[in-house]
Amino acid sequence: QVQLVESGGGLVQIGGSLRLSCAASGRTFGYYVMAWYRQAPGKEREFVAFIRSGGDTFYADSVKGRFTISRDNARNTVYLQMNNLKPEDTAIYFCNAVLGGSSNWGQGTQVTVSS
């Protein structure tokens, strides 16, 4: 139903900031619940944040107060602003779109946090 492409990952220092973007196809983007997940090597996929079509947001405890999810429905894009980054934030970050019974995933973008 929707194709997702993540971008904005890279190498950042501890305490630094990074903004991830997820560009979506289709005219129904505004109806999807959009979310970010992450997966570190050897670890299970972990929920990070979601944003509903109306703008309501929810965050995992591990990122609350540091990360902000937002969306621009006119641009079919969801963002993840990451501040005060820690080494444990190092992971591949995946964009997710849910509408009814469908769940769609992007290919992911790598975030590495180090000194």
N, CA, C and O atoms as a GROMACS GRO file, in nm:
protein
  460
    1GLN      N    1   0.082  -0.122   0.000
    1GLN     CA    2   0.000   0.000   0.000
    1GLN      C    3   0.085   0.126   0.000
    1GLN      O    4   0.050   0.224  -0.066
    2VAL      N    5   0.195   0.125   0.072
    2VAL     CA    6   0.282   0.242   0.081
    2VAL      C    7   0.428   0.196   0.080
    2VAL      O    8   0.463   0.096   0.141
    3GLN      N    9   0.511   0.272   0.010
    3GLN     CA   10   0.654   0.247   0.008
    3GLN      C   11   0.725   0.353   0.092
    3GLN      O   12   0.692   0.472   0.084
    4LEU      N   13   0.822   0.309   0.171
    4LEU     CA   14   0.890   0.396   0.266
    4LEU      C   15   1.040   0.396   0.241
    4LEU      O   16   1.099   0.290   0.217
    5VAL      N   17   1.102   0.514   0.247
    5VAL     CA   18   1.245   0.528   0.228
    5VAL      C   19   1.300   0.617   0.339
    5VAL      O   20   1.266   0.735   0.348
    6GLU      N   21   1.387   0.559   0.424
    6GLU     CA   22   1.449   0.633   0.533
    6GLU      C   23   1.578   0.700   0.486
    6GLU      O   24   1.644   0.652   0.394
    7SER      N   25   1.611   0.812   0.550
    7SER     CA   26   1.736   0.881   0.522
    7SER      C   27   1.776   0.962   0.644
    7SER      O   28   1.697   0.980   0.736
    8GLY      N   29   1.899   1.012   0.645
    8GLY     CA   30   1.946   1.100   0.751
    8GLY      C   31   2.036   1.034   0.854
    8GLY      O   32   2.088   1.103   0.942
    9GLY      N   33   2.056   0.903   0.845
    9GLY     CA   34   2.144   0.836   0.939
    9GLY      C   35   2.290   0.872   0.915
    9GLY      O   36   2.325   0.932   0.813
   10GLY      N   37   2.375   0.833   1.010
   10GLY     CA   38   2.516   0.860   0.999
   10GLY      C   39   2.587   0.844   1.131
   10GLY      O   40   2.533   0.787   1.226
   11LEU      N   41   2.710   0.895   1.136
   11LEU     CA   42   2.794   0.889   1.256
   11LEU      C   43   2.782   1.021   1.331
   11LEU      O   44   2.797   1.128   1.272
   12VAL      N   45   2.756   1.013   1.461
   12VAL     CA   46   2.740   1.132   1.544
   12VAL      C   47   2.807   1.109   1.678
   12VAL      O   48   2.813   0.996   1.727
   13GLN      N   49   2.859   1.216   1.738
   13GLN     CA   50   2.924   1.207   1.868
   13GLN      C   51   2.823   1.194   1.981
   13GLN      O   52   2.708   1.235   1.968
   14ILE      N   53   2.868   1.137   2.093
   14ILE     CA   54   2.785   1.129   2.212
   14ILE      C   55   2.739   1.269   2.251
   14ILE      O   56   2.819   1.363   2.255
   15GLY      N   57   2.609   1.283   2.278
   15GLY     CA   58   2.551   1.412   2.311
   15GLY      C   59   2.507   1.493   2.192
   15GLY      O   60   2.447   1.599   2.207
   16GLY      N   61   2.536   1.445   2.073
   16GLY     CA   62   2.500   1.515   1.951
   16GLY      C   63   2.357   1.491   1.909
   16GLY      O   64   2.280   1.426   1.980
   17SER      N   65   2.322   1.545   1.792
   17SER     CA   66   2.186   1.537   1.741
   17SER      C   67   2.185   1.490   1.597
   17SER      O   68   2.284   1.504   1.524
   18LEU      N   69   2.073   1.433   1.557
   18LEU     CA   70   2.054   1.384   1.422
   18LEU      C   71   1.906   1.385   1.392
   18LEU      O   72   1.824   1.360   1.480
   19ARG      N   73   1.870   1.414   1.267
   19ARG     CA   74   1.730   1.411   1.225
   19ARG      C   75   1.711   1.308   1.113
   19ARG      O   76   1.773   1.319   1.007
   20LEU      N   77   1.627   1.210   1.138
   20LEU     CA   78   1.594   1.109   1.039
   20LEU      C   79   1.467   1.148   0.965
   20LEU      O   80   1.378   1.210   1.022
   21SER      N   81   1.459   1.110   0.838
   21SER     CA   82   1.341   1.134   0.757
   21SER      C   83   1.292   1.002   0.697
   21SER      O   84   1.372   0.912   0.669
   22CYS      N   85   1.162   0.992   0.678
   22CYS     CA   86   1.101   0.878   0.612
   22CYS      C   87   1.002   0.931   0.510
   22CYS      O   88   0.899   0.987   0.546
   23ALA      N   89   1.034   0.914   0.384
   23ALA     CA   90   0.950   0.960   0.274
   23ALA      C   91   0.860   0.846   0.227
   23ALA      O   92   0.908   0.735   0.203
   24ALA      N   93   0.731   0.874   0.215
   24ALA     CA   94   0.633   0.772   0.180
   24ALA      C   95   0.566   0.804   0.047
   24ALA      O   96   0.552   0.920   0.009
   25SER      N   97   0.525   0.700  -0.022
   25SER     CA   98   0.449   0.714  -0.146
   25SER      C   99   0.300   0.707  -0.116
   25SER      O  100   0.260   0.671  -0.005
   26GLY      N  101   0.219   0.742  -0.214
   26GLY     CA  102   0.075   0.725  -0.203
   26GLY      C  103   0.001   0.850  -0.157
   26GLY      O  104   0.059   0.940  -0.098
   27ARG      N  105  -0.128   0.853  -0.186
   27ARG     CA  106  -0.213   0.966  -0.150
   27ARG      C  107  -0.282   0.948  -0.016
   27ARG      O  108  -0.348   1.041   0.031
   28THR      N  109  -0.269   0.831   0.047
   28THR     CA  110  -0.335   0.802   0.173
   28THR      C  111  -0.242   0.813   0.293
   28THR      O  112  -0.276   0.764   0.401
   29PHE      N  113  -0.126   0.875   0.278
   29PHE     CA  114  -0.028   0.884   0.385
   29PHE      C  115  -0.088   0.943   0.512
   29PHE      O  116  -0.057   0.896   0.622
   30GLY      N  117  -0.172   1.042   0.499
   30GLY     CA  118  -0.227   1.112   0.614
   30GLY      C  119  -0.312   1.026   0.705
   30GLY      O  120  -0.338   1.064   0.819
   31TYR      N  121  -0.356   0.911   0.658
   31TYR     CA  122  -0.440   0.821   0.738
   31TYR      C  123  -0.360   0.718   0.816
   31TYR      O  124  -0.415   0.652   0.904
   32TYR      N  125  -0.232   0.703   0.786
   32TYR     CA  126  -0.149   0.600   0.849
   32TYR      C  127  -0.100   0.644   0.986
   32TYR      O  128  -0.071   0.762   1.009
   33VAL      N  129  -0.090   0.547   1.077
   33VAL     CA  130  -0.011   0.565   1.197
   33VAL      C  131   0.135   0.539   1.158
   33VAL      O  132   0.167   0.432   1.107
   34MET      N  133   0.221   0.636   1.183
   34MET     CA  134   0.362   0.625   1.147
   34MET      C  135   0.445   0.601   1.272
   34MET      O  136   0.417   0.659   1.378
   35ALA      N  137   0.546   0.517   1.261
   35ALA     CA  138   0.628   0.482   1.376
   35ALA      C  139   0.773   0.463   1.335
   35ALA      O  140   0.805   0.439   1.219
   36TRP      N  141   0.860   0.475   1.434
   36TRP     CA  142   1.001   0.442   1.420
   36TRP      C  143   1.035   0.327   1.513
   36TRP      O  144   0.995   0.326   1.630
   37TYR      N  145   1.110   0.231   1.460
   37TYR     CA  146   1.167   0.122   1.536
   37TYR      C  147   1.318   0.121   1.513
   37TYR      O  148   1.367   0.184   1.420
   38ARG      N  149   1.389   0.049   1.598
   38ARG     CA  150   1.533   0.036   1.578
   38ARG      C  151   1.578  -0.104   1.617
   38ARG      O  152   1.513  -0.171   1.697
   39GLN      N  153   1.690  -0.146   1.560
   39GLN     CA  154   1.745  -0.277   1.587
   39GLN      C  155   1.896  -0.271   1.587
   39GLN      O  156   1.958  -0.237   1.486
   40ALA      N  157   1.956  -0.304   1.701
   40ALA     CA  158   2.101  -0.313   1.712
   40ALA      C  159   2.146  -0.454   1.678
   40ALA      O  160   2.066  -0.548   1.690
   41PRO      N  161   2.272  -0.473   1.637
   41PRO     CA  162   2.321  -0.607   1.605
   41PRO      C  163   2.303  -0.704   1.721
   41PRO      O  164   2.342  -0.674   1.834
   42GLY      N  165   2.245  -0.820   1.692
   42GLY     CA  166   2.222  -0.921   1.794
   42GLY      C  167   2.108  -0.892   1.888
   42GLY      O  168   2.086  -0.968   1.983
   43LYS      N  169   2.033  -0.785   1.865
   43LYS     CA  170   1.922  -0.746   1.952
   43LYS      C  171   1.789  -0.759   1.878
   43LYS      O  172   1.786  -0.761   1.755
   44GLU      N  173   1.681  -0.767   1.954
   44GLU     CA  174   1.548  -0.768   1.896
   44GLU      C  175   1.508  -0.628   1.851
   44GLU      O  176   1.559  -0.528   1.902
   45ARG      N  177   1.418  -0.622   1.754
   45ARG     CA  178   1.364  -0.495   1.710
   45ARG      C  179   1.293  -0.425   1.826
   45ARG      O  180   1.219  -0.489   1.900
   46GLU      N  181   1.316  -0.295   1.841
   46GLU     CA  182   1.266  -0.219   1.954
   46GLU      C  183   1.182  -0.101   1.906
   46GLU      O  184   1.222  -0.028   1.816
   47PHE      N  185   1.066  -0.083   1.967
   47PHE     CA  186   0.981   0.032   1.939
   47PHE      C  187   1.047   0.159   1.990
   47PHE      O  188   1.106   0.161   2.098
   48VAL      N  189   1.036   0.267   1.912
   48VAL     CA  190   1.092   0.396   1.949
   48VAL      C  191   0.984   0.500   1.972
   48VAL      O  192   0.978   0.561   2.078
   49ALA      N  193   0.897   0.520   1.873
   49ALA     CA  194   0.795   0.624   1.882
   49ALA      C  195   0.690   0.604   1.773
   49ALA      O  196   0.719   0.544   1.669
   50PHE      N  197   0.568   0.655   1.797
   50PHE     CA  198   0.469   0.660   1.690
   50PHE      C  199   0.395   0.793   1.693
   50PHE      O  200   0.393   0.863   1.794
   51ILE      N  201   0.334   0.825   1.580
   51ILE     CA  202   0.252   0.945   1.569
   51ILE      C  203   0.127   0.909   1.490
   51ILE      O  204   0.136   0.852   1.381
   52ARG      N  205   0.010   0.943   1.544
   52ARG     CA  206  -0.116   0.916   1.478
   52ARG      C  207  -0.146   1.022   1.373
   52ARG      O  208  -0.078   1.124   1.366
   53SER      N  209  -0.248   0.996   1.291
   53SER     CA  210  -0.280   1.086   1.181
   53SER      C  211  -0.312   1.227   1.231
   53SER      O  212  -0.282   1.325   1.163
   54GLY      N  213  -0.373   1.237   1.350
   54GLY     CA  214  -0.407   1.366   1.406
   54GLY      C  215  -0.294   1.435   1.479
   54GLY      O  216  -0.309   1.550   1.521
   55GLY      N  217  -0.179   1.367   1.496
   55GLY     CA  218  -0.064   1.427   1.559
   55GLY      C  219  -0.032   1.379   1.699
   55GLY      O  220   0.070   1.419   1.756
   56ASP      N  221  -0.116   1.293   1.758
   56ASP     CA  222  -0.085   1.238   1.890
   56ASP      C  223   0.040   1.152   1.883
   56ASP      O  224   0.059   1.077   1.788
   57THR      N  225   0.126   1.163   1.984
   57THR     CA  226   0.254   1.093   1.984
   57THR      C  227   0.272   1.009   2.109
   57THR      O  228   0.208   1.033   2.212
   58PHE      N  229   0.359   0.909   2.100
   58PHE     CA  230   0.394   0.823   2.212
   58PHE      C  231   0.538   0.778   2.194
   58PHE      O  232   0.581   0.750   2.082
   59TYR      N  233   0.613   0.771   2.305
   59TYR     CA  234   0.755   0.738   2.300
   59TYR      C  235   0.791   0.624   2.393
   59TYR      O  236   0.730   0.608   2.499
   60ALA      N  237   0.890   0.547   2.354
   60ALA     CA  238   0.948   0.450   2.445
   60ALA      C  239   1.019   0.523   2.558
   60ALA      O  240   1.072   0.633   2.539
   61ASP      N  241   1.021   0.462   2.676
   61ASP     CA  242   1.085   0.525   2.791
   61ASP      C  243   1.232   0.556   2.764
   61ASP      O  244   1.285   0.654   2.816
   62SER      N  245   1.298   0.474   2.685
   62SER     CA  246   1.440   0.490   2.660
   62SER      C  247   1.474   0.616   2.582
   62SER      O  248   1.588   0.662   2.586
   63VAL      N  249   1.376   0.674   2.511
   63VAL     CA  250   1.403   0.792   2.429
   63VAL      C  251   1.320   0.912   2.469
   63VAL      O  252   1.342   1.021   2.417
   64LYS      N  253   1.226   0.895   2.559
   64LYS     CA  254   1.137   1.004   2.598
   64LYS      C  255   1.217   1.121   2.654
   64LYS      O  256   1.304   1.103   2.740
   65GLY      N  257   1.186   1.241   2.607
   65GLY     CA  258   1.258   1.360   2.648
   65GLY      C  259   1.377   1.392   2.562
   65GLY      O  260   1.430   1.503   2.570
   66ARG      N  261   1.421   1.298   2.479
   66ARG     CA  262   1.536   1.320   2.391
   66ARG      C  263   1.497   1.318   2.244
   66ARG      O  264   1.554   1.392   2.164
   67PHE      N  265   1.400   1.235   2.207
   67PHE     CA  266   1.358   1.220   2.068
   67PHE      C  267   1.222   1.286   2.046
   67PHE      O  268   1.141   1.293   2.138
   68THR      N  269   1.199   1.335   1.926
   68THR     CA  270   1.071   1.393   1.888
   68THR      C  271   1.029   1.342   1.751
   68THR      O  272   1.104   1.355   1.654
   69ILE      N  273   0.910   1.282   1.743
   69ILE     CA  274   0.855   1.237   1.616
   69ILE      C  275   0.757   1.341   1.565
   69ILE      O  276   0.681   1.398   1.644
   70SER      N  277   0.758   1.366   1.436
   70SER     CA  278   0.666   1.461   1.375
   70SER      C  279   0.635   1.416   1.233
   70SER      O  280   0.701   1.328   1.179
   71ARG      N  281   0.532   1.478   1.173
   71ARG     CA  282   0.496   1.441   1.036
   71ARG      C  283   0.450   1.563   0.959
   71ARG      O  284   0.396   1.658   1.016
   72ASP      N  285   0.474   1.560   0.829
   72ASP     CA  286   0.428   1.661   0.737
   72ASP      C  287   0.348   1.588   0.631
   72ASP      O  288   0.404   1.534   0.536
   73ASN      N  289   0.215   1.587   0.647
   73ASN     CA  290   0.130   1.511   0.557
   73ASN      C  291   0.133   1.566   0.414
   73ASN      O  292   0.115   1.491   0.318
   74ALA      N  293   0.154   1.696   0.399
   74ALA     CA  294   0.163   1.755   0.267
   74ALA      C  295   0.284   1.705   0.191
   74ALA      O  296   0.283   1.700   0.068
   75ARG      N  297   0.390   1.667   0.262
   75ARG     CA  298   0.511   1.615   0.201
   75ARG      C  299   0.523   1.464   0.211
   75ARG      O  300   0.623   1.407   0.168
   76ASN      N  301   0.422   1.397   0.268
   76ASN     CA  302   0.425   1.252   0.286
   76ASN      C  303   0.553   1.208   0.358
   76ASN      O  304   0.618   1.112   0.317
   77THR      N  305   0.587   1.278   0.466
   77THR     CA  306   0.713   1.254   0.534
   77THR      C  307   0.694   1.253   0.685
   77THR      O  308   0.619   1.333   0.740
   78VAL      N  309   0.762   1.161   0.752
   78VAL     CA  310   0.768   1.157   0.897
   78VAL      C  311   0.914   1.175   0.939
   78VAL      O  312   1.005   1.129   0.870
   79TYR      N  313   0.935   1.243   1.052
   79TYR     CA  314   1.069   1.276   1.098
   79TYR      C  315   1.092   1.220   1.238
   79TYR      O  316   0.998   1.198   1.314
   80LEU      N  317   1.218   1.199   1.270
   80LEU     CA  318   1.259   1.165   1.406
   80LEU      C  319   1.378   1.252   1.441
   80LEU      O  320   1.489   1.229   1.394
   81GLN      N  321   1.356   1.353   1.526
   81GLN     CA  322   1.463   1.438   1.576
   81GLN      C  323   1.522   1.372   1.699
   81GLN      O  324   1.451   1.348   1.796
   82MET      N  325   1.651   1.343   1.696
   82MET     CA  326   1.719   1.273   1.803
   82MET      C  327   1.823   1.366   1.865
   82MET      O  328   1.916   1.410   1.797
   83ASN      N  329   1.807   1.397   1.993
   83ASN     CA  330   1.898   1.484   2.066
   83ASN      C  331   1.964   1.409   2.181
   83ASN      O  332   1.915   1.304   2.224
   84ASN      N  333   2.075   1.463   2.230
   84ASN     CA  334   2.148   1.403   2.341
   84ASN      C  335   2.171   1.254   2.317
   84ASN      O  336   2.138   1.171   2.402
   85LEU      N  337   2.226   1.221   2.204
   85LEU     CA  338   2.242   1.082   2.164
   85LEU      C  339   2.343   1.009   2.252
   85LEU      O  340   2.443   1.066   2.295
   86LYS      N  341   2.314   0.882   2.278
   86LYS     CA  342   2.395   0.795   2.362
   86LYS      C  343   2.443   0.676   2.281
   86LYS      O  344   2.383   0.643   2.178
   87PRO      N  345   2.550   0.610   2.324
   87PRO     CA  346   2.598   0.491   2.252
   87PRO      C  347   2.490   0.385   2.234
   87PRO      O  348   2.487   0.317   2.132
   88GLU      N  349   2.402   0.369   2.332
   88GLU     CA  350   2.296   0.269   2.322
   88GLU      C  351   2.190   0.304   2.218
   88GLU      O  352   2.103   0.222   2.189
   89ASP      N  353   2.196   0.424   2.160
   89ASP     CA  354   2.107   0.459   2.050
   89ASP      C  355   2.158   0.406   1.916
   89ASP      O  356   2.086   0.413   1.816
   90THR      N  357   2.279   0.352   1.914
   90THR     CA  358   2.334   0.297   1.791
   90THR      C  359   2.250   0.179   1.743
   90THR      O  360   2.230   0.082   1.816
   91ALA      N  361   2.200   0.188   1.620
   91ALA     CA  362   2.111   0.085   1.565
   91ALA      C  363   2.076   0.122   1.422
   91ALA      O  364   2.105   0.232   1.375
   92ILE      N  365   2.012   0.028   1.353
   92ILE     CA  366   1.945   0.059   1.228
   92ILE      C  367   1.804   0.105   1.263
   92ILE      O  368   1.732   0.036   1.336
   93TYR      N  369   1.764   0.220   1.212
   93TYR     CA  370   1.633   0.277   1.240
   93TYR      C  371   1.540   0.253   1.122
   93TYR      O  372   1.574   0.285   1.008
   94PHE      N  373   1.423   0.196   1.150
   94PHE     CA  374   1.326   0.160   1.049
   94PHE      C  375   1.199   0.243   1.063
   94PHE      O  376   1.151   0.267   1.174
   95CYS      N  377   1.145   0.286   0.952
   95CYS     CA  378   1.017   0.353   0.946
   95CYS      C  379   0.907   0.250   0.926
   95CYS      O  380   0.925   0.154   0.852
   96ASN      N  381   0.793   0.270   0.991
   96ASN     CA  382   0.682   0.178   0.984
   96ASN      C  383   0.552   0.254   0.962
   96ASN      O  384   0.530   0.360   1.023
   97ALA      N  385   0.465   0.203   0.876
   97ALA     CA  386   0.335   0.263   0.847
   97ALA      C  387   0.226   0.160   0.865
   97ALA      O  388   0.233   0.051   0.808
   98VAL      N  389   0.125   0.193   0.944
   98VAL     CA  390   0.016   0.100   0.974
   98VAL      C  391  -0.118   0.165   0.942
   98VAL      O  392  -0.144   0.279   0.981
   99LEU      N  393  -0.202   0.092   0.870
   99LEU     CA  394  -0.339   0.133   0.842
   99LEU      C  395  -0.424   0.008   0.835
   99LEU      O  396  -0.404  -0.077   0.748
  100GLY      N  397  -0.520  -0.005   0.927
  100GLY     CA  398  -0.600  -0.126   0.933
  100GLY      C  399  -0.512  -0.247   0.957
  100GLY      O  400  -0.433  -0.249   1.052
  101GLY      N  401  -0.525  -0.348   0.871
  101GLY     CA  402  -0.448  -0.469   0.887
  101GLY      C  403  -0.314  -0.470   0.817
  101GLY      O  404  -0.244  -0.571   0.821
  102SER      N  405  -0.277  -0.361   0.753
  102SER     CA  406  -0.150  -0.357   0.680
  102SER      C  407  -0.040  -0.294   0.763
  102SER      O  408  -0.065  -0.199   0.838
  103SER      N  409   0.081  -0.346   0.750
  103SER     CA  410   0.199  -0.292   0.816
  103SER      C  411   0.312  -0.290   0.714
  103SER      O  412   0.345  -0.394   0.655
  104ASN      N  413   0.372  -0.174   0.693
  104ASN     CA  414   0.474  -0.156   0.590
  104ASN      C  415   0.603  -0.104   0.653
  104ASN      O  416   0.601  -0.028   0.749
  105TRP      N  417   0.715  -0.148   0.596
  105TRP     CA  418   0.847  -0.115   0.650
  105TRP      C  419   0.938  -0.059   0.543
  105TRP      O  420   0.932  -0.100   0.427
  106GLY      N  421   1.023   0.035   0.584
  106GLY     CA  422   1.131   0.080   0.497
  106GLY      C  423   1.252  -0.010   0.512
  106GLY      O  424   1.249  -0.109   0.584
  107GLN      N  425   1.360   0.025   0.442
  107GLN     CA  426   1.482  -0.055   0.443
  107GLN      C  427   1.576  -0.022   0.558
  107GLN      O  428   1.667  -0.099   0.587
  108GLY      N  429   1.555   0.092   0.623
  108GLY     CA  430   1.634   0.128   0.739
  108GLY      C  431   1.748   0.222   0.708
  108GLY      O  432   1.795   0.229   0.594
  109THR      N  433   1.793   0.296   0.809
  109THR     CA  434   1.908   0.383   0.799
  109THR      C  435   1.992   0.369   0.925
  109THR      O  436   1.938   0.366   1.036
  110GLN      N  437   2.124   0.359   0.909
  110GLN     CA  438   2.215   0.331   1.020
  110GLN      C  439   2.247   0.458   1.098
  110GLN      O  440   2.280   0.561   1.040
  111VAL      N  441   2.236   0.448   1.230
  111VAL     CA  442   2.278   0.554   1.321
  111VAL      C  443   2.386   0.497   1.413
  111VAL      O  444   2.365   0.396   1.479
  112THR      N  445   2.502   0.562   1.416
  112THR     CA  446   2.612   0.520   1.500
  112THR      C  447   2.653   0.636   1.590
  112THR      O  448   2.683   0.745   1.542
  113VAL      N  449   2.655   0.611   1.721
  113VAL     CA  450   2.688   0.714   1.820
  113VAL      C  451   2.818   0.673   1.890
  113VAL      O  452   2.825   0.566   1.950
  114SER      N  453   2.918   0.757   1.882
  114SER     CA  454   3.047   0.729   1.944
  114SER      C  455   3.119   0.860   1.975
  114SER      O  456   3.076   0.967   1.934
  115SER      N  457   3.231   0.848   2.047
  115SER     CA  458   3.316   0.964   2.075
  115SER      C  459   3.413   0.987   1.962
  115SER      O  460   3.493   1.080   1.967
   0.00000   0.00000   0.00000
